[in-house]
Amino acid sequence: MESIYSYPHYYEIAFSYRDIPGEVDVMEEAMAKYSKIPVQTVLELACGNGPHMLEFLDRGYEYWGLDLNPTMIEYAQEKAASRGYSPKFYLANLADFRLDEPADFLYIMMGSLYVQNTEELLSHFAAAQAGLKPGGLYFLDWCIDFEPLSHNFDTWVMRRGGIKVTTRYTTRVHNAPQQLYEENILFTIEEKGRERSLLHQGLRRAIFPQEFILAATKLHRFEFIGWWNDWDLKAPLGEGRGEIVRPITVLRRL
């Protein structure tokens, strides 16, 4: 079965439930509150189709994207070019990337901090440290596993332009001592009376809160600013016992 990442248009539809302007508002709020430097250049790690790209560009930022998938990068480039923009892209692995120059702000969305082992996690932080100016922020969406990844299940349906994409997301334990989980993302697409399926199946290493803090602040030159629930900088985690939904985390480069 073909991969969901080979079809950026369907991928974009599947995850179009997000409030992109609202999310950029929150990132700008974090910049205003916590960044020690002015922000002009923003780098999205694992950028995929660049869902926030046009919003950042329209607001006057210089956008850079980094991803392993050339099809996704080409799609994002075409989308930007259709609006007269020519952002910079890097075809690289987030576990070991090098930039021409450091950015003012790094961000990563939708739990896309994919690493296979501890070595890759530490290598990622070394690359992020080199890729971010001192005083700049690293903003992460849903990349820390505050709850176990075993037997997760979610499903949702999105529609656009006569296309219906049903997404089914599941996880299960693969190797508990190595904190590895099998992740499956299945798209079922209905278009012009036909149905097809696309699948992502891979392993992801769980990243737990305290090891994240250890790797970022004790082994690399970041300081922990905070983590909050559901994209709300007024809802810090650790206060109350409600459901944790799309938590965001902010680090600052020392």
Sequence and secondary structure as in RCSB ss.txt:
>XXXX:A:sequence
MESIYSYPHYYEIAFSYRDIPGEVDVMEEAMAKYSKIPVQTVLELACGNGPHMLEFLDRGYEYWGLDLNPTMIEY
AQEKAASRGYSPKFYLANLADFRLDEPADFLYIMMGSLYVQNTEELLSHFAAAQAGLKPGGLYFLDWCIDFEPLS
HNFDTWVMRRGGIKVTTRYTTRVHNAPQQLYEENILFTIEEKGRERSLLHQGLRRAIFPQEFILAATKLHRFEFI
GWWNDWDLKAPLGEGRGEIVRPITVLRRL
>XXXX:A:secstr
   GGG HHHHHHHTTTS HHHHHHHHHHHHHHH SS   EEEEET TT TTHHHHHHTT EEEEEES HHHHHH
HHHHHHTTT   EEEE  TTS   SS EEEEEE TT    SSHHHHHHHHHHHHHTEEEEEEEEEES S SS  T
T EEEEEEEETTEEEEEEEEEEEEETTTTEEEEEEEEEEEETTEEEEEEEEEEEE   HHHHHIIIIISSSEEEE
EEESTT TTSBTTSS     S EEEEEE 
